[in-house]
C-alpha cells in the first residue's frame, strides 16, 4: 500500500532508515528523492522471507466496500504476521471499520496503541500493532 511512496520517503529521509521497500499494486516509477516503488500485492509478498521485517508502516485503502475490505485486511494481516519478526511493529493508518474488525480477530498481534485522528476532516485511526512471539 505504498502509493506514491510518501511514507517510504519519510522513513529514509526523515528517520534515517537504512533500508526501506515500497510496494503497491499500481506502482509509480519513482517518487521524489529517487525512492522506487515496486509492483506487488500486500496480501502476497512472496519475495519477502518469513520473519525478516522489523517494521511495517502503511496507509491501506480505506475500503468503501466493506465486504471486499474485510477480506483484504484479513489477508494483509496474515501476510504481515508472516513477514514480521516476532516483536516486530506494524503501524497502520485507516478509516475503515473493516480493518478494526480484522485486527480484533487476528491472534498474531497485540494492539499496543490506537489513536483516533482526522485526515482531511475524515475520522481515522492510527493503530500500532506488535507481532506476538508465537
C-alpha positions in Angstrom: 0.0 0.0 0.0 2.9 2.4 -0.7 1.0 4.6 -3.2 3.4 7.4 -4.3 5.9 6.5 -1.6 5.5 9.3 0.9 5.8 7.0 3.9 8.8 5.3 2.4 10.5 8.6 1.6 9.9 9.9 5.1 11.3 6.8 6.6 14.6 7.2 4.7 15.0 10.9 4.7 13.3 11.9 8.0 14.1 9.0 10.2 17.3 7.6 8.8 16.0 4.2 8.0 18.8 2.3 6.2 16.7 0.1 4.0 13.1 0.6 3.1 10.9 -1.0 0.4 7.8 0.4 -1.1 5.3 -2.0 -2.7 2.0 -1.1 -4.4 -0.4 -3.0 -6.7 -0.2 0.1 -9.0 3.4 1.2 -8.6 4.8 4.5 -9.6 8.1 4.6 -11.4 9.8 6.7 -8.8 9.0 9.2 -6.1 10.7 12.4 -5.1 14.1 11.6 -3.7 14.6 8.6 -6.1 12.8 6.0 -4.0 11.5 3.2 -6.2 8.1 1.7 -5.5 7.9 -1.9 -6.7 4.8 -3.7 -8.0 3.3 -6.2 -5.6 0.3 -7.2 -3.6 0.3 -6.6 0.1 -1.6 -9.9 0.5 1.0 -11.9 -1.3 4.5 -10.7 -0.6 6.2 -13.9 -1.8 9.5 -12.2 -2.4 9.9 -11.5 1.3 11.2 -14.3 3.5 9.3 -15.3 6.7 10.1 -13.3 9.9 12.7 -10.9 8.3 10.9 -7.5 8.5 11.4 -5.2 11.6 8.7 -2.6 10.8 5.8 -2.0 8.5 4.2 1.4 8.1 1.3 1.7 5.8 -1.8 3.6 4.7 -4.0 0.9 3.1 -7.2 1.7 1.1 -9.9 2.7 3.4 -12.4 0.4 1.8 -15.7 1.8 0.5 -17.0 -1.8 0.0 -16.7 -3.3 3.5 -17.0 -7.0 2.4 -14.1 -6.6 0.0 -12.2 -4.6 2.5 -12.7 -7.2 5.3 -11.1 -9.9 3.1 -8.4 -7.6 2.0 -7.4 -6.6 5.6 -7.6 -10.2 6.8 -5.2 -11.4 4.1 -3.0 -8.3 4.6 -2.7 -9.1 8.4 -1.9 -12.7 7.7 0.9 -11.7 5.3 2.1 -9.0 7.7 2.3 -11.6 10.5 4.3 -13.9 8.3 7.0 -11.4 7.3 7.3 -9.5 10.5 9.9 -10.7 13.0 8.5 -11.7 16.4 8.2 -8.4 18.3 8.1 -6.5 15.0 5.9 -3.5 14.7 3.2 -2.6 12.2 1.7 0.9 12.1 -1.4 1.3 10.0 -3.4 4.4 9.2 -7.0 3.7 8.2 -10.5 5.0 8.4 -12.1 1.6 7.6 -14.0 -0.3 10.3 -13.2 -3.5 8.4 -9.5 -3.1 9.5 -10.5 -2.9 13.1 -12.6 -6.0 12.7 -9.7 -7.9 11.1 -7.3 -6.8 13.9 -9.8 -7.9 16.6 -10.0 -11.3 15.0 -6.2 -11.8 14.5 -4.3 -13.5 17.3 -0.9 -12.8 15.8 -0.8 -9.3 17.1 -1.0 -7.3 20.3 -2.6 -3.9 19.8 -0.2 -1.5 21.5 -1.9 1.8 20.8 -4.7 3.2 18.7 -5.1 6.9 18.1 -8.3 8.5 16.7 -7.4 11.3 14.3 -8.9 13.3 11.5 -7.4 13.0 8.0 -8.7 15.8 5.8 -11.8 16.0 8.1 -12.5 12.3 7.9 -12.3 10.2 11.1 -9.4 7.7 11.0 -7.3 5.6 13.3 -3.5 5.2 13.6 -3.0 1.7 15.0 0.3 0.3 16.3 0.5 -3.5 16.4 3.2 -5.8 17.7 3.8 -9.3 16.3 3.5 -11.8 19.0 6.3 -14.3 19.7 4.3 -17.3 18.5 
